[in-house]
Amino acid sequence: MRTVSLAVFALAGSIAAAADYCYDKPSKVESLPFWSSTDQLPCMYSGVLSANSKPGTNHNLFYWLFKSP
């Protein structure tokens, strides 16, 4: 039982550490107009997803994701 509880604790710690990290992706928001350069920008991602339901159409869905504090 002791080994299982240690493994769960280690897994929980690694998930918490990953949740604090903002991964470098092409959709990562690196700057915003009028954002103070002295303040840290929160971890955010934005972009568009293609949503073409019919051939010959051009529809996109915009997304803006950010981490909850």
Protein Blocks (a to p, Z undefined) as FASTA:
>chain_A
ZZmmmmmmmmmmmmmmmmmpccddfklcfbdehiafkbccdddddddddfbfbghiacdd
dddddddZZ
